[in-house]
Amino acid sequence: MPFLSVDEQLAILLRGVAQVETREELRKKLERSAASGQPLRVKYGIDPTGFDVHLGHTVPLRKLRQFQQLGHTAVLIIGTATAAVGDPSGRDVSRQGLTPEQIEHNARTYLTQIAKVIDVTKTEVRPNGEWFNAFRFADMLRLLGHTTIQRMLERDDFTKRLKAGTPIYLHECLYPLMQGHDSVVVRADVELGGTEQLYNLMVGRDLQRAAGQEPQICLTMPILRGLDGEKKMGKSLNNYIGLNEPPKEMFGKTMRIPDTLMKEWFELLTDFSDEQIAAFLRGKPNEAKKALAAAIVRFYHGDSAAASVLDDWRKQFEEKGDPDEMPEITIPAGKLTHGQLAAVDLIVEAKLASSKSEARRKIDEGAFNYGPDRTKVTDVKATVPVADGLVVRLGRKIVRVRIGE
């Protein structure tokens, strides 16, 4: 990206941002950086609490990418120590910490996935176990001495739990101090996070002042709502799209989100301009959603994958054709009687339904058909002629049957 003025940088960096503490300080840091040629150190921390990095994580990661493209230094904290505590931000109950084995297992895949968003080869990657594993009891006492119980109880999540009589465990109070200490160690100029992280980010400012450092800018991003259109995208709610998911799955899940999510997802997950987004949203919702889904697939899997999955979608749902590629399932020839199989059994064998009762219900609903003519089965006692290569469909699920020995 060519050299940009401070005003041009601010226009890019503040797009889609929920809150900045403070905007004036950010401008001054950018002006100083431009005058000295010294890039800002921009921190984002992620705890390896699960196996998948999902689209919700990419909202601050995409902002980190913008800073990186503007010539600033991305500092990625992998929370190998904080994951053992569990971030209480925005939670009504205590979050279960992870074992060292779970953390190590999850952390192995995180960088590979994050590399789809930022250039990890030009990123300063720091596991915070690097310094916390060397902490002594005296170090922890000094860290705890930087806050009070009263200050902790100012947190909205802790206040709600206190009023509800829900336990607040002492180890949870460590988390914001640990996250703040990360900022001291890496001398962060800016820290990124979701809106529920603001308290933790502000603790970082306090600890930096106490350490004689200039306080970091706290820049928070909106929380991405998940596939249900209501709750925060998350692994525990299974309402997420993982960065490692195949293009077809990523595209299909996006096509199923509520229309009310589109503006939010366009703004937080794509590089389209405000004018382009407004034009998409003025048009037909299904066309806008296809553009959104294709853009997401393109970012993580490339132009060819996006074009292919879009073409398959059109064939399957608009031209009533079948995609060029589809899952295949093998059914042993011995399960056929004179080349036929009960429709209920075929659905279960093809793994289109998990039980015969579900298969019967889907047949009653008229959701099952097979073959090039899309022959619909409406009788739960019907049989289906099964030849090698037969295509069977249940709603949006589609598989090709192979006959095995």
RAPELIN-V480701 format. One line per field, one symbol per residue. ss: DSSP state (H for helix, E for strand, L for the rest). psi: psi as a letter, one per 40 degrees, with the letter a starting at -180 (. if undefined). burial: 1 if it has 9 or more other C-alpha atoms within 8 Angstrom, else 0. Layout:
BEGIN
ss=???
psi=???
burial=???
END
This chain:
BEGIN
ss=LLLLLHHHHHHHHLLLEEEEELHHHHHHHHHHHHHHLLLLEEEEEELLLLLLLEHHHHHHHHHHHHHHHLLLEEEEEELLLHHHLLLLLLLLLLLLLLLHHHHHHHHHHHHHHHLLLLLHHHEEEEELHHHHLLLLHHHHHHHHLLLLHHHHLLLHHHHHHHHHLLLLLHHHHHHHHHHHHHHHHHLLLEEEEEHHHHHHHHHHHHHHHHLLLLLLEEEEELLLELLLLLLELLLLLLLLLELLLLHHHHHHHHHLLLHHHHHHHHHHHLLLLHHHHHHHHHLLHHHHHHHHHHHHHHHHHLHHHHHHHHHHHHHHHHLLLLLLLLEEEEEEHHHLELLEEEHHHHHHHLLLLLLHHHHHHHHHLLLEEELLLLEELLLLLLEEELLLLLEEEELLEEEEEEEEL
psi=hihiiddddddddeheidihgidddddddddddddeehiihhhhihhgeadhhidddedddddddddddeeihhhhhhgddddedhheheieiihhiiidddddddddedddddeedigeefihhhheedddeehiddddddddeeiiddddeehddddddddeehihidddeddddddddddddefhdihiiideedddddddddddddeeihiihhhiiihhiadeedihhiddeffihideiiddddddddeeiideeddddddeeieiidddddddddahdddddddddddddddeeiddddddddddddddedefiiidhiiihhhhdeeihfeihhdddddddefeieidddddddddefehiiidefhhheheeiihhhihehhihhbeihihhihi.
burial=000001001100100011110000111011111100001111111011001111110111111111110101111111111111111100011100010000111110111011111111001111111000000000010001000000011010111111000101000111111111111100111111111111111111111110001011111111111111100011100011111000100111111011001110111111000000100110000011111111111101110011101111111100000010000011110001000111111111010110010111011101111110000111010101011001111100011111100
END
